[in-house]
Amino acid sequence: MPGLDFEARPPSQYAFDFPDSECEGWSTDRLTLRFASVRGAKHRYYRQPRQDAARAAVHEATGSIVFAVADGVSSAAESHQGAVEACRAAVERILHQLDRNPERLDSTDVAAFAAERLRELARWRLGAPAPQAAEVARLYATTLVAGAVRTAGDALEAELFRIGDSGAWLLDRAGGGYHPLFGGKAAPGEPLVSNEVSPLPLVPAQPETAVGRLTEPWTLLVGTDGFGDPLGEGDGRVGELFARQLAVPPPPLWLGHVLDFTRETFDDDRTLLAIWPRTEGHR
């Protein structure tokens, strides 16, 4: 069932730097990118800022698309700022890594760089030279999925990692199926779904990673759980909607409109980033 229809309320007066919705879209010679991020119904009603963020850039020397998607943890006081800064830091670090070695990403280094950015924010906010990890987390805890799609000869290779529970999928535009690149919230063999999150500034010894070729008819999707939870296995109405709408790259504003669907009980912020390989017809 659809959720309640109401006019969004403004976030608090000092959240003016975090708009209700944002979207982006452009293409390189080989790839097309779209992303949108929208404030969820709960945050619109309770005057809270959107806690999701996404950022993307092209690496000029290789034509790679570098991206990051983050979901600020709701219990953190300034998680909306943490999500934005984690995305910025991750994109900056991956661009730097590609300058030095375009063949492989160091996910641990990227995650540590993003975590250090959050510690810098906490040092400024608290006026403390060395805030503890728990203090940083109480302010800026956030999930993060980041990576790059780059050329590998005539092929395209996607490499990404995640901290926390945000997700990534390969969408088969020919068959309509969604193939998750990371494990789901349900542990193997367990029927119950876990909401436990281990976000930044915590950095595991080895972040969960995924590497694979991006070819037709596949599209890489990266999203927060505001998208992933209603998507589920991809075999319901939400999966059908996005398989249809993402068959070809939509206008960025239209992606934001589609992402802003309403369904009862699904009231979280939603962010979705998509990358398509460009065909001769698209060019």
VOZATI-36663 format. One record per residue: residue number from 1; z, x, y of N, C-alpha, C in turn. Coordinates in steps of 0.05 Angstrom, whole numbers, plus 5000, padded with zeros to 4 digits. Last residue first. Example, Ala and Ser with C-alpha at 12.3 -4.5 7.8 and 13.67 -1.06 7.14 Angstrom:
i_n_zz_n_xx_n_yy_ca_zz_ca_xx_ca_yy_c_zz_c_xx_c_yy
2_5142_5257_4955_5143_5273_4979_5157_5258_5001
1_5156_5264_4886_5156_5246_4910_5156_5264_4934
//
This chain:
i_n_zz_n_xx_n_yy_ca_zz_ca_xx_ca_yy_c_zz_c_xx_c_yy
283_4442_5515_5124_4435_5533_5146_4412_5523_5162
282_4441_5476_5085_4461_5474_5106_4453_5492_5130
281_4400_5496_5052_4396_5470_5066_4416_5467_5089
280_4422_5542_5032_4399_5545_5050_4395_5519_5066
279_4494_5532_5035_4468_5533_5022_4446_5537_5042
278_4557_5562_5042_4534_5551_5056_4509_5554_5039
277_4617_5543_5010_4594_5562_5011_4570_5548_5024
276_4671_5516_5048_4647_5511_5031_4629_5535_5032
275_4739_5505_5055_4717_5525_5058_4695_5520_5038
274_4791_5471_5088_4770_5471_5068_4749_5491_5075
273_4858_5451_5096_4837_5470_5104_4817_5471_5081
272_4903_5403_5118_4883_5410_5098_4863_5428_5110
271_4967_5375_5126_4948_5396_5135_4929_5402_5112
270_5012_5327_5148_4991_5334_5129_4973_5355_5142
269_5081_5306_5148_5058_5318_5161_5038_5326_5140
268_5099_5247_5107_5102_5275_5116_5078_5284_5133
267_5099_5198_5083_5101_5199_5112_5105_5227_5123
266_5090_5159_5034_5079_5185_5040_5077_5188_5071
265_5109_5106_5031_5126_5128_5021_5115_5156_5027
264_5045_5078_5036_5074_5074_5035_5087_5097_5020
263_4997_5113_5073_5004_5102_5047_5035_5100_5046
262_4944_5124_5117_4971_5114_5113_4975_5104_5085
261_4908_5183_5139_4910_5158_5124_4939_5150_5122
260_4891_5228_5166_4912_5212_5178_4913_5184_5165
259_4846_5250_5144_4872_5260_5136_4895_5243_5145
258_4807_5223_5174_4810_5217_5145_4838_5226_5135
257_4814_5249_5224_4817_5220_5221_4822_5212_5192
256_4803_5302_5212_4829_5295_5222_4835_5265_5219
255_4749_5296_5198_4768_5305_5178_4797_5298_5186
254_4729_5281_5248_4729_5262_5226_4748_5270_5204
253_4734_5329_5276_4750_5305_5285_4751_5284_5263
252_4697_5362_5248_4726_5368_5248_4743_5343_5256
251_4648_5329_5207_4657_5338_5233_4687_5342_5234
250_4649_5353_5138_4649_5332_5158_4654_5344_5186
249_4608_5384_5091_4628_5389_5112_4627_5367_5133
248_4601_5339_5035_4589_5358_5054_4609_5362_5076
247_4643_5317_5007_4619_5323_4993_4601_5342_5009
246_4689_5299_5030_4685_5328_5031_4660_5336_5015
245_4691_5245_5020_4689_5254_5048_4683_5284_5050
244_4696_5243_4964_4673_5230_4977_4669_5242_5005
243_4744_5269_4956_4720_5278_4941_4695_5267_4955
242_4778_5236_4986_4771_5263_4996_4747_5275_4981
241_4778_5188_4956_4772_5188_4984_4762_5216_4993
240_4795_5204_4905_4769_5193_4908_4760_5194_4937
239_4848_5220_4918_4829_5239_4907_4800_5230_4910
238_4868_5170_4934_4867_5192_4953_4847_5213_4944
237_4865_5140_4886_4849_5132_4910_4847_5154_4930
236_4867_5189_4833_4873_5164_4845_4856_5159_4870
235_4862_5240_4812_4847_5218_4798_4853_5191_4810
234_4892_5282_4830_4865_5278_4841_4850_5255_4830
233_4943_5287_4816_4924_5300_4798_4895_5297_4808
232_4964_5283_4883_4972_5283_4855_4952_5299_4838
231_4956_5267_4936_4933_5273_4919_4940_5272_4890
230_5008_5260_4956_4992_5236_4951_4967_5242_4935
229_5020_5318_4953_5036_5298_4939_5020_5272_4935
228_4982_5346_4985_4983_5350_4956_4998_5329_4941
227_4992_5332_5039_4966_5325_5026_4969_5326_4996
226_5043_5348_5044_5036_5323_5055_5009_5313_5046
225_5044_5400_5025_5050_5378_5005_5046_5351_5017
224_4983_5430_5052_5012_5426_5050_5018_5403_5031
223_4925_5463_5024_4939_5441_5038_4969_5442_5034
222_4860_5483_5015_4887_5493_5018_4902_5472_5034
221_4802_5485_4976_4820_5469_4992_4847_5482_4992
220_4736_5505_4967_4764_5514_4967_4780_5496_4986
219_4688_5473_4928_4699_5476_4955_4728_5485_4952
218_4630_5481_4886_4658_5482_4891_4665_5485_4920
217_4581_5479_4857_4587_5459_4878_4617_5458_4884
216_4572_5542_4890_4565_5513_4889_4570_5503_4861
215_4630_5585_4887_4601_5580_4885_4597_5550_4886
214_4674_5633_4890_4669_5608_4904_4639_5603_4904
213_4715_5665_4841_4689_5662_4855_4687_5635_4867
212_4785_5683_4852_4762_5672_4837_4737_5670_4854
211_4855_5688_4848_4830_5702_4855_4807_5689_4839
210_4921_5679_4870_4898_5668_4856_4873_5682_4866
209_4992_5691_4863_4966_5696_4874_4944_5682_4857
208_5059_5692_4883_5040_5679_4866_5012_5681_4878
207_5086_5757_4901_5079_5729_4907_5059_5718_4887
206_5133_5796_4876_5104_5792_4872_5098_5763_4878
205_5184_5794_4898_5173_5820_4892_5142_5819_4888
204_5184_5745_4952_5187_5754_4924_5175_5781_4920
203_5218_5738_5010_5193_5749_5000_5197_5758_4972
202_5245_5692_5057_5247_5704_5030_5220_5713_5021
201_5238_5664_5105_5234_5693_5105_5239_5707_5078
200_5191_5630_5064_5197_5652_5082_5221_5645_5098
199_5222_5590_5011_5203_5596_5032_5209_5623_5045
198_5226_5559_4957_5236_5586_4964_5217_5596_4986
197_5246_5493_4942_5227_5510_4956_5240_5537_4961
196_5250_5437_4900_5262_5462_4908_5240_5480_4920
195_5234_5390_4879_5229_5394_4908_5241_5420_4918
194_5203_5378_4817_5223_5393_4832_5214_5394_4861
193_5194_5323_4774_5183_5339_4795_5205_5352_4811
192_5200_5317_4703_5210_5313_4730_5198_5332_4750
191_5183_5332_4653_5171_5308_4665_5179_5304_4694
190_5164_5397_4633_5185_5381_4645_5172_5356_4658
189_5125_5431_4614_5140_5416_4595_5161_5398_4606
188_5130_5472_4671_5116_5467_4646_5134_5453_4625
187_5157_5436_4727_5157_5459_4710_5143_5452_4684
186_5123_5406_4780_5136_5401_4754_5134_5426_4737
185_5093_5424_4822_5121_5422_4826_5136_5416_4800
184_5042_5469_4794_5052_5446_4808_5082_5446_4811
183_5012_5534_4805_5028_5515_4789_5038_5492_4807
182_4948_5540_4838_4976_5548_4833_4989_5527_4816
181_4899_5516_4838_4900_5546_4836_4928_5557_4832
180_4876_5457_4807_4896_5471_4822_4895_5501_4817
179_4818_5424_4816_4829_5444_4798_4850_5461_4813
178_4793_5360_4816_4809_5379_4831_4822_5398_4812
177_4727_5330_4809_4753_5339_4799_4766_5359_4817
176_4676_5313_4821_4698_5300_4835_4725_5309_4826
175_4629_5336_4803_4644_5318_4785_4667_5304_4797
174_4609_5361_4849_4591_5348_4831_4606_5328_4813
173_4651_5385_4874_4638_5364_4888_4618_5349_4871
172_4710_5404_4854_4684_5403_4842_4669_5379_4855
171_4754_5441_4891_4743_5414_4888_4715_5417_4877
170_4808_5479_4877_4779_5480_4878_4769_5452_4872
169_4868_5484_4916_4852_5472_4895_4823_5481_4898
168_4936_5497_4933_4908_5503_4936_4893_5492_4912
167_4999_5481_4969_4980_5484_4946_4952_5492_4954
166_5069_5497_4980_5043_5487_4989_5022_5494_4968
165_5119_5518_4965_5106_5498_4948_5080_5486_4959
164_5129_5590_4971_5137_5562_4973_5119_5543_4957
163_5075_5628_4985_5104_5629_4985_5114_5601_4989
162_5013_5649_4955_5031_5629_4968_5060_5637_4965
161_4947_5676_4965_4974_5676_4954_4990_5655_4967
160_4878_5690_4949_4899_5678_4965_4925_5680_4950
159_4810_5700_4951_4835_5712_4942_4857_5701_4961
158_4744_5686_4932_4768_5676_4945_4792_5690_4933
157_4679_5712_4940_4705_5713_4925_4727_5703_4943
156_4611_5702_4929_4634_5697_4947_4659_5697_4931
155_4555_5746_4915_4575_5725_4908_4595_5723_4931
154_4523_5788_4924_4511_5762_4929_4531_5739_4925
153_4578_5826_4941_4550_5827_4935_4537_5801_4943
152_4622_5787_4960_4623_5807_4939_4595_5810_4928
151_4651_5763_5019_4627_5769_5004_4632_5791_4983
150_4712_5724_5019_4695_5746_5028_4671_5749_5009
149_4765_5689_5041_4741_5686_5026_4721_5706_5036
148_4835_5701_5040_4809_5706_5051_4787_5698_5031
147_4902_5677_5055_4882_5693_5040_4856_5696_5055
146_4962_5639_5045_4944_5654_5062_4925_5670_5044
145_5012_5593_5053_4990_5600_5036_4970_5615_5053
144_5081_5584_5061_5057_5598_5070_5037_5601_5047
143_5139_5549_5087_5121_5558_5066_5097_5572_5078
142_5195_5570_5127_5169_5557_5124_5155_5567_5099
141_5251_5574_5172_5240_5574_5144_5214_5559_5142
140_5276_5583_5222_5247_5584_5220_5236_5583_5192
139_5334_5575_5222_5318_5570_5245_5288_5565_5238
138_5353_5587_5172_5363_5563_5185_5347_5556_5210
137_5327_5637_5163_5318_5613_5149_5328_5587_5162
136_5358_5670_5196_5330_5667_5201_5320_5641_5188
135_5407_5666_5169_5405_5658_5197_5376_5653_5205
134_5394_5688_5120_5403_5660_5121_5401_5649_5150
133_5383_5741_5134_5362_5725_5124_5369_5695_5126
132_5416_5759_5196_5415_5757_5167_5393_5738_5159
131_5392_5798_5252_5401_5772_5240_5398_5773_5210
130_5403_5846_5288_5396_5846_5259_5405_5820_5246
129_5414_5838_5342_5396_5859_5334_5386_5858_5305
128_5413_5774_5373_5426_5791_5353_5406_5812_5344
127_5396_5731_5402_5407_5754_5416_5421_5773_5398
126_5373_5688_5378_5401_5691_5374_5413_5713_5391
125_5319_5694_5394_5332_5668_5397_5363_5671_5396
124_5306_5747_5380_5303_5737_5408_5320_5712_5412
123_5315_5746_5325_5329_5766_5342_5329_5757_5372
122_5280_5706_5309_5308_5701_5307_5324_5721_5324
121_5231_5732_5318_5237_5707_5332_5267_5702_5332
120_5237_5773_5280_5235_5780_5309_5241_5755_5326
119_5237_5743_5233_5261_5757_5241_5260_5765_5270
118_5184_5726_5234_5205_5706_5236_5231_5719_5244
117_5159_5775_5226_5154_5761_5251_5175_5739_5255
116_5177_5787_5175_5187_5803_5197_5182_5790_5224
115_5146_5750_5147_5175_5748_5147_5187_5764_5170
114_5095_5773_5155_5101_5746_5166_5131_5742_5167
113_5102_5821_5127_5095_5821_5155_5102_5795_5168
112_5111_5802_5075_5132_5816_5089_5127_5818_5119
111_5060_5779_5065_5084_5762_5066_5107_5776_5080
110_5029_5825_5067_5024_5803_5085_5048_5786_5088
109_5051_5855_5024_5051_5866_5051_5047_5844_5072
108_5038_5821_4981_5066_5827_4988_5069_5838_5016
107_4983_5822_4981_4997_5797_4988_5026_5803_4995
106_4934_5859_4999_4961_5865_4990_4979_5841_4999
105_4867_5848_4977_4889_5842_4995_4915_5850_4982
104_4807_5888_4970_4830_5875_4959_4852_5871_4980
103_4762_5908_4998_4759_5900_4970_4783_5884_4959
102_4766_5928_5049_4755_5901_5046_4754_5891_5018
101_4812_5963_5079_4802_5961_5052_4791_5933_5047
100_4818_5962_5135_4824_5987_5120_4812_5986_5092
99_4803_5912_5152_4792_5935_5166_4796_5961_5150
98_4834_5881_5118_4805_5882_5113_4792_5905_5129
97_4884_5889_5143_4879_5899_5116_4849_5901_5110
96_4876_5861_5191_4882_5890_5192_4876_5902_5164
95_4870_5809_5171_4848_5822_5186_4851_5852_5187
94_4921_5803_5150_4898_5804_5132_4874_5816_5146
93_4952_5803_5198_4956_5825_5178_4932_5827_5158
92_4934_5757_5225_4932_5784_5237_4934_5806_5216
91_4948_5718_5187_4919_5722_5194_4916_5750_5207
90_5004_5723_5188_4989_5727_5163_4959_5733_5169
89_5018_5711_5241_5024_5738_5230_5007_5743_5205
88_5000_5657_5244_4989_5678_5262_4993_5706_5250
87_5033_5633_5205_5004_5633_5203_4991_5655_5220
86_5084_5643_5227_5078_5654_5200_5047_5655_5196
85_5081_5614_5274_5082_5644_5276_5077_5657_5248
84_5078_5561_5255_5056_5572_5271_5057_5603_5271
83_5127_5558_5227_5102_5553_5213_5079_5566_5228
82_5165_5566_5267_5163_5585_5244_5137_5582_5230
81_5158_5521_5298_5151_5547_5309_5148_5568_5287
80_5177_5483_5261_5150_5480_5272_5140_5506_5285
79_5230_5497_5252_5210_5504_5231_5181_5500_5241
78_5279_5501_5278_5254_5507_5293_5231_5513_5273
77_5318_5488_5238_5319_5476_5265_5293_5479_5281
76_5303_5468_5172_5305_5489_5192_5302_5478_5220
75_5293_5424_5140_5321_5430_5146_5324_5452_5166
74_5238_5425_5131_5249_5404_5149_5278_5410_5157
73_5199_5482_5137_5219_5468_5121_5236_5450_5139
72_5131_5481_5155_5158_5487_5162_5178_5470_5146
71_5079_5503_5122_5094_5478_5124_5123_5485_5129
70_5015_5534_5134_5044_5535_5131_5056_5507_5135
69_4958_5572_5120_4969_5545_5122_4999_5547_5117
68_4906_5616_5139_4934_5613_5132_4942_5584_5137
67_4849_5660_5129_4862_5634_5135_4891_5635_5127
66_4786_5689_5141_4815_5694_5136_4829_5668_5145
65_4723_5699_5118_4740_5680_5132_4768_5685_5122
64_4680_5756_5128_4700_5742_5112_4714_5721_5130
63_4645_5789_5153_4638_5761_5152_4658_5745_5136
62_4658_5843_5160_4650_5834_5133_4641_5805_5132
61_4670_5850_5214_4656_5871_5200_4645_5861_5173
60_4700_5804_5232_4673_5810_5242_4657_5829_5225
59_4729_5754_5200_4731_5784_5201_4703_5794_5208
58_4747_5695_5232_4727_5709_5218_4732_5739_5221
57_4806_5654_5220_4790_5672_5237_4768_5685_5219
56_4856_5603_5226_4834_5616_5212_4818_5633_5231
55_4916_5565_5213_4900_5583_5230_4878_5596_5213
54_4962_5511_5215_4940_5525_5202_4926_5543_5222
53_5024_5477_5202_5006_5493_5219_4984_5505_5202
52_5076_5426_5207_5054_5440_5193_5038_5457_5213
51_5109_5397_5238_5120_5422_5227_5100_5437_5210
50_5105_5361_5297_5091_5368_5272_5101_5395_5263
49_5170_5342_5324_5143_5355_5326_5131_5358_5298
48_5199_5276_5327_5200_5304_5318_5172_5316_5319
47_5209_5221_5334_5205_5239_5357_5209_5269_5349
46_5210_5187_5292_5235_5198_5300_5233_5220_5322
45_5155_5174_5286_5175_5153_5292_5200_5165_5303
44_5130_5222_5274_5121_5206_5297_5142_5185_5305
43_5157_5237_5228_5161_5252_5252_5151_5237_5277
42_5137_5196_5194_5166_5200_5198_5171_5215_5224
41_5081_5202_5194_5093_5178_5206_5123_5182_5211
40_5062_5270_5212_5067_5248_5194_5082_5225_5207
39_5009_5300_5249_5038_5294_5247_5042_5269_5229
38_4958_5339_5219_4967_5315_5233_4996_5311_5228
37_4905_5384_5219_4934_5382_5215_4944_5358_5232
36_4846_5410_5190_4859_5390_5207_4889_5390_5199
35_4788_5452_5185_4816_5445_5179_4826_5425_5199
34_4731_5481_5156_4742_5459_5170_4772_5459_5164
33_4677_5527_5150_4706_5522_5151_4712_5497_5166
32_4626_5555_5111_4633_5535_5130_4663_5529_5128
31_4589_5617_5100_4612_5599_5095_4615_5579_5118
30_4548_5651_5115_4552_5646_5086_4573_5624_5080
29_4546_5656_5170_4521_5655_5155_4525_5646_5126
28_4599_5611_5188_4586_5637_5188_4560_5634_5174
27_4621_5554_5226_4607_5565_5203_4599_5594_5209
26_4677_5510_5242_4655_5528_5249_4643_5540_5223
25_4733_5475_5266_4710_5475_5249_4688_5493_5260
24_4796_5441_5271_4780_5465_5276_4756_5464_5258
23_4850_5403_5301_4829_5407_5281_4811_5430_5290
22_4914_5370_5307_4895_5391_5315_4874_5394_5293
21_4964_5327_5333_4943_5333_5314_4926_5355_5325
20_5008_5331_5369_5009_5312_5347_4989_5320_5325
19_5021_5400_5388_5008_5374_5391_5010_5357_5365
18_5065_5437_5413_5059_5430_5385_5047_5402_5384
17_5085_5446_5462_5065_5466_5452_5056_5459_5424
16_5125_5410_5473_5098_5405_5484_5077_5424_5474
15_5177_5406_5459_5158_5410_5437_5130_5406_5447
14_5214_5393_5497_5206_5421_5495_5188_5427_5472
13_5223_5338_5491_5210_5348_5515_5201_5377_5513
12_5205_5314_5424_5224_5322_5445_5211_5337_5468
11_5145_5274_5417_5166_5292_5407_5184_5299_5430
10_5132_5204_5429_5129_5233_5436_5151_5250_5423
9_5111_5161_5376_5129_5167_5398_5126_5197_5404
8_5052_5124_5358_5069_5148_5356_5086_5151_5380
7_5053_5055_5344_5045_5076_5363_5064_5100_5361
6_5043_5034_5276_5059_5035_5301_5048_5057_5318
5_5041_5005_5214_5024_5013_5237_5040_5012_5262
4_5069_5026_5153_5071_5011_5177_5053_5022_5199
3_5021_5044_5100_5047_5045_5114_5046_5027_5138
2_4987_5008_5047_4988_5024_5071_5015_5023_5084
1_5000_5017_4976_5000_5000_5000_5000_5017_5025
//
